[in-house]
Amino acid sequence: MTQFSGIWTLQKQMQAAAAYTWPPTITPVIDSLLVAGGGAGGGGATTTGGAPGGGGGAGGYLLYSGLTVRRGVSYTVTVGAGGTSNPLGSYTGNSGSSSSIAGTGFTTVTTVGGGGGGGSTTNGIAGGSGGGGGGRASSTGGSATSGQGTIGGNGSSASTGYGGGGGGGALNAGGSGTNVAGGAGGIGKYNSYSGSSVTYAGGGGGGAASTRTPGAGGAGGGGAGSNSAGNDATANTGGGGGGGNSGYGGGAGGSGVIIIRYPNSYPDAVATTGSPTFTNTGGYKIYKFTSSGSITF
């Protein structure tokens, strides 16, 4: 009888453990990485005075720690798209879109899209990081959002225009174009919230004239500049697109990413949309969003 009583007690304890629910007053304190979409590189005019375009600026890069969320609330996760290249005749690249996390009782966290690279004689656009200036008439790089990125590089000072400025990256400003080369894209920042070290938000390299050297894309997904069409940035890095030469368009900016993590002593999220990647490693539960969706704790 004692043996059966012990088995019955053990079964009851197991049932009680299975029925246990997370107390409604206890919520995780999350860490989050938000990277906005990168700006597209600028293209080059084919008219008199044509010159290469500047590289696109990286999407805004932002880390938030210690954010308290509520049980049962659906938090909207918006991943910014990369800027698209403009057709010839427009030249200046389009800026990227913002990334954000928003929900009831929660201060919305937003990062700013990267600025588009300037066309032949136009300035780079302001953004999370600024786009590089066009390759002629000393066009200036775009300004950056404080705490999210850096400025774009200036275009060449040569009257004929040989090198566009590089787009700003999360860590370093874009390089300025010269009479012999396009400016390099600024370097991004590395982050390990995904469970491994990854570099995000590199600026796009400036375009260059056919006999000059294009600017390299910044580490963190920045597209390289080109003597023809600018190279696209890497998707889900927030990198800026590379600048194109006269008669060509710039490369597209890279889409952004949002990563949410919290200690694995807390239960899994109740629900998600947008198909985030889930991992449980290094003492954290990690949700990586490469497209927009939601998460409920």
NORVEN-V598578 format. One record per helix or strand. SS is the DSSP state (hx for helix, st for strand). FROM is the first residue (numbers start at 1). LEN is the number of residues. If there is no record, write none. Layout:
# NORVEN-V598578
ss:SS from:FROM len:LEN
ss:SS from:FROM len:LEN
This chain:
# NORVEN-V598578
ss:hx from:2 len:18
ss:st from:29 len:7
ss:st from:44 len:1
ss:st from:61 len:8
ss:st from:74 len:5
ss:st from:99 len:5
ss:st from:106 len:6
ss:st from:127 len:1
ss:st from:144 len:1
ss:st from:163 len:1
ss:st from:181 len:1
ss:st from:189 len:3
ss:st from:198 len:3
ss:st from:208 len:1
ss:st from:213 len:1
ss:st from:246 len:1
ss:st from:257 len:7
ss:st from:271 len:3
ss:st from:277 len:5
ss:st from:284 len:6
ss:st from:293 len:4
